[in-house]
């Protein structure tokens, strides 16, 4: 790789924006080429050696300065050990965040190789090297092996990403995936930052805000703003075309099915819908022996319209420092601003009984 053809790089990279660094071929090895998008990674310095290319620069999205080290390890065991020592020495003299990646030409564990002999000595040397560097081997998803021989009989995990702990702290959602390849016996590995979206941060009211000067006026002015809609609960009005006679017949049918042991969830749901239908004046003459009967006084109490005094009593029975509800407001807020918001609260609760 003594000369570089830019058109060849562009045809493989498929992007007009690119920069690159090259380590020349050594013997039968084809050399190393590292290509990147300058809009995503800004190069500060380059160091090319026989078995690796080091590029120092800024990972723009993470806003961190780091070293990208592309490794192509030799086959020979002693040469591998020399390469590990060289990398370790460089990192000790150039502290910072590191991303080491490439073909390390060995596996760490027996299960990372299939159809060929596992070298425990090579694995031990490499694992000790990884421990000394205090780098993390990024777990690989997708396919299991990164290299498949042309005959499709030997599989191994030779390629990997090793990241320094500081770099992982800056990008905790990094993930690596092995994908299929049609150009090489080595499968590509895609390292990317997983986008995690937890949605909009919900509002939360803190009771300590009640001591802020001017908060009462802010709430008062806000509550007087003109808002489209009814109250704080959207209430969908039903089409009450059924007559009370149809409702009576439907209710009797549900009761009969329940007494015959056919009281499924759908029957119970329909029975409740009929009983609490707006405008329904169906007398509860048909009674089921399955349930304890309410007295007339208890029934009238349950069916009586809700009052503002009942709502206030329920609110004041709750602790002011209880966890906020789905809207983010605490019971303390409701109590403190009761005179301002009680009308809307009453309208919202009353809508459930319409």
Helices and strands as residue ranges (DSSP letters): H 6-13, E 19-23, E 32-36, E 41-48, E 52-59, E 64-72, H 77-93, E 97-103, G 110-112, E 113-114, H 120-133, E 135-137, E 140-142, E 147-148, E 155-156, E 159-164, H 165-170, E 174-178, E 189-193, G 207-211, H 215-223, H 244-259, H 265-275, H 296-303, H 308-316, H 331-336, H 338-351
